[in-house]
Amino acid sequence: MLDELNLIYKQALGSLQETSTREDLESWYRQTLGRKGQVTQMTRQVGQLKPEERPMFGQRVNEIKQELQLAYDAQLDKIRTAEIESKISSDEWDVTLPGRRRWRGRLHPATQTLREIYRIWGDMGFQIYRSRDVETDEYNFELLNIPKDHPARDMWDTFHTTTPGVILRTHTSPGQIHAMREYYPEPIRVILPGMCYRYEQITARSEIQFNQVEGLAVGENISMADLKGTLSDFAKRMFGQERKIRFRANYFPFTEPSAELDVECILCGGEGCQVCKHTGWLEILGCGMVHPTVLRNGGYDPAKYSGFAFGMGPERIAMLKYGIEDIRAFWGNDLRFLEQF
Ligand code: PHE
């Protein structure tokens, strides 16, 4: 039986040298070392031997198995190399093919728009002032000249916490008070970006969370002309120097007078389209001269100081810019949407 084993070994080595493809090699493996292979069959026959012959036989079988395995590995290497060489020489290898780009992820469209806004205001001398998302009713409303039961509260549907008086900010305007109280009596030029929250039904046009970028300038002799000039400049830097803009009167409790800034529709250039609802204009931000009561609440005497403020929604601006029709796309986490930016 030992002779038979050695013979199988010799033959197996011989036939291994003759394999030239992976298929050949695999079928060789099955016939030799596989579960039903010849060498494996031999191990099962140990029981037919006399007890004193068994150890020697077992040892030999194991040696043979190991050697055949090594020979198999070497042959596999040889076949692989041959495959690569034949590919190279048969011109299947296109060295002019561009490499595969590595997937790197990207910035969220809201973040991209925010950064664009930061850059422009930064160029114009405004610093970023970070203010908290969790606010008090006092900062979010009262200090901004919106007393309890004031009808203007209906403009902001609020998320309340279980702690009375502690809410999620409905706009970035409470940051105005924080900035004024921190900087008084210095002049102020800041933008206040961040998430705002409103208790609203989620639809294509309204979300319960969205970013705002607030702006605040406080100092001596700041007039409505400064507001108009600064915001016009911003709108042109953001939407193009040729873009027409207009101010429309509006109402906010914390500014007086208050206005809305429109830019000529960036999609149709003022001709009228679905995005601008055929008006030719897009509403971009709310603004106004800081209300005397608000200045006073921030510590600045309105007889000596004045200022302007504004608030804009970067998601809204991104929607207008890219023609995004559903605001839910921003926080829906659908990569098919996000990967377009
Ligand atoms: N806080 C206002 C809003 O959320 C926007 C605004 C900010 C208006 C500052 C005027 C001045 O609608």
Boltz pocket constraint, residues with backbone or C-beta under 6 A from the ligand:
constraints:
  - pocket:
      binder: B
      contacts: [[A, 170], [A, 171], [A, 172], [A, 173], [A, 214], [A, 215], [A, 252], [A, 255], [A, 259], [A, 286], [A, 287], [A, 288], [A, 309], [A, 310], [A, 311], [A, 312]]
      max_distance: 6.0
